[in-house]
Amino acid sequence: MAFTPDTNATLKLRFLDWCEVADTWGNVTSVALDCLNRAQYSLWEHRPWADLRTRLQLTMSGKTASLPDTFGRMLSVWHDSDSDGRPDFYYYERSNRADDGYYITPTFAKASGYTWTITFYASPNTTPYIEYQKRLTDFAGTGTEYSYFPGDLLLTRAKRICMEDGHRTGEAEYGALVNREEELLVNYEALVQHNNADMRMEQLDDGGQRIDNEGYNLGSGSDGVATTFDPDYDLRG
């Protein structure tokens, strides 16, 4: 998926400031706010952050449904036929199978930006769910808004952007900012991604159901002893 939170007017003012950096910053209303918003968006697109994942049951019109205004990136599409809260069947974008495929149609207008619809190859038997990465709106500068990203990480990215705009990438401070940002980003990824993730190894069919195949031959080791697959073996000990 693709979208941009920037209007032409914003881009124009930002470009003018870049061109006139030898004079004064003055075209963008608030350089600090502009850099913070750009930093937030660049961090948002870095990966599908776990805490920005949102589930939604679609409202279908035939085989098509509109995606929400907060839609940013599709992560999965499925249906829950028995309403137990778990996916029973997954759909895949541009699948070559008639029963599990869908495609997304983006509509872009210069005056209003992006909207999206999702269309299934065949009418779903039950109303599908989607999981998507939610978009973050720009900071408005009210002074009461919270940042999704840790303050140090957001500020470091914003400082880096500001120095790049000011043609100051050759300074020692810029190199220090790059190193610090990398450290903060790695730490944040480790903090929020894959917490309490299930580590079982299972063979699954197209519907996500486990295939019980205890006798599956995994080959022989250096000692010549054959190994078989045990789906109930817990790697966690």
N, C-alpha and C positions, 0 to 999 in steps of 0.2 A: 504494500500500500504506500501511498505517497500523499502528503499534504504539507502545506506551509502556512504558518500563522501570520505571515508578513504580507501586508498590503503594499501596493506600488508606492504609495505616499511614504510609508516607513522606509522602504528600500531606497527611495530617492534621497531622503534626508540623511540616511546613513552613508550613502555614497558621497554626498556632498561633504560631509564631515571628514571622510577619508581623503577626499581630494584636497581639502583645505586644512589639513592637520597642522601645517606649518603656521597657520594663523591661530585660530581658536576653535574649540568645539562649540558649536552654537546652533546647528541646524536641527539635530535631534533634541527634543525638549529636555530629556534627562538622559545623559550618557550612561549614568549608573544603572538606571532602570532598563535601558535598552540592552546593555551588556548582560544584565541578570536574566532577562527574558531569552536572549540568544543562548546563554549558558544553559538555561533550563531545557530548551528545546534540543540542543545538541546532546545533552545527557539523556533526555527522554528517548531519543532515537538510537542510543547506543545498544540497547537490548530490551526485550520485553520484560520489564521489571515485574517481579512477582506481585507486589502490592498494588500494582495498577491493572491487574487482570480482573475483568468483570464478566459475569455471566448474565445472559439475557435470553428470555424466550421470545422468539420472533413473532411478529404479527403478520401472518401470511395473507397475500392476495393472489390466489391461485398458486402458481409456482414461485412467486416473487415476493420479497419483503424489503422494506427500506431499512437501512442500517442507521443506528442512532447518531445524533450530532456529535456525541463524544467519541465516536469510533475512530481509532487510530491505526490498529494493526490486527488482522485476524489471526487467532491462535488455534482455534479448533471449532468444528461444527459437528453436532451430533443430535440424536433424538433419544428420549427416555420413555420408552413405550409403557413401562410398568410404574412410572412415577415414583421410583425409589431413590431419585437423586443421583443416580449413576448413569453414565452413557451406556446405551445398549448397542448403538450402531453409529459409526463415524462416516462423515462425508468428506470428500477431498476435492480441492479445487482443480478443475480441468482433468478430472478422472476420465478414463476411457470406458468406464462402466456406466450403463444407463441408470442404475439404481442408487449409486452413491456419489454422483458428481454434482458440482455446482460451479458457477462462475460469478464473479463480481463485476458489476458495471460501474465505473466511476464517471461522474458527470462533473465537468469543471466549467465554471463561468467566471470571467474576470471580475464581474460585479459582486459575486457572492461566494466564490471559492468552490470547495468540493462537496458533493453529496454522493452516496453510494447505495446501490441496491444489490441484493444477492438473489440469484435465480437458480433453482434446482432443475436438473435434467428431467426429473419426474416428480409429480406432486408427492410430497412426503406423506407417509401414513399417519404420523403424529407430528405435532408442531415442533420444529427443530429448536435447539438451543445453540447459541454461539458463545464462545469465550474470546474476548478481545482485549487488547491493551487500550486503556482509556487515555484520551488526550488530556494534556494539562493546558489550562488557559494561561494567558500571559498575566504577569503581575500588573495590577492597575496602579500601584503606587499609593494605596490608601494608608499603608503603614500598619495595617492589621492582618495582612495575609500571611499564611504560613507557607513554608517551602517543603515540598515533598522530599527533596534531596537534602542531605546534611548540609548545614550552613557552610562549613569549611570547604566542602567539595564544590558547592555552587559558587562561592566567592572566588575560589582559586581558578575555576574555569572562566568566570567573568573577567578576572584580572588578566588572564592569558589572552582572551579575546580583545580586551582593551589595548594591550601592548601590541598585538598583531595589527590592529587598526592604526596604531600610532607609529608603525614602522620601527618598533623597538625590539625586534626579535634577536638582535645581536647583543643585547645587554645580558650581563650575568644573571640579573634578576629573572629574566625570561626563562633561562635554562633551569633555574631553581624552581620556578612555578610549574614547569612541565614535569619535573621529577616529583614534586609534591602532589600534583594532580594525579599522576599515575598511581602513587602510593594510596591516596585517598580512594580512588576509584576501585582499585583491587580490594581494598578492605571493605568497601561498601558492597561490592558484588558478593564477597564471601559471607557478609552479614545477612543479606536478604534473599539470596537465591538458594533454592533446593533445601529449605529447612524441613526436617522430618520427612524427607523423601523416601518412598518405598524402594528398597534395593533388591527385591526379589527378581530373579531371572526366570521368565516364563515364555513359552512359545504361545502366541496368540493367533486366533484366526481373524478373518476380515471383520468380524463383528466384535472383536475385542475379547472373545471368550478364550479361556485357557485350553490348550491342546494337551491332553494327558498322553504322554509318549515316553514312558519310563525306560523302554528298551532301546531308545535311540542311541546308535553307536557313535561315540565321539572320537573313535580312533584309539590307537595304542600309544603308550608313553615309551620312554627310553628303556623301561624294564620289560617291554613286550606285553604288558597287561592291558587288556581292553578296558575302556571307561564308558559307562553308559550315563545318559542324562536322567537326573532325578528332579522333577519339577517341584518337589516338596523340600528340597534342600535349602536351608536358610543360610545365606551368606553372612548374616549378621551373627551367627554362632548361637 
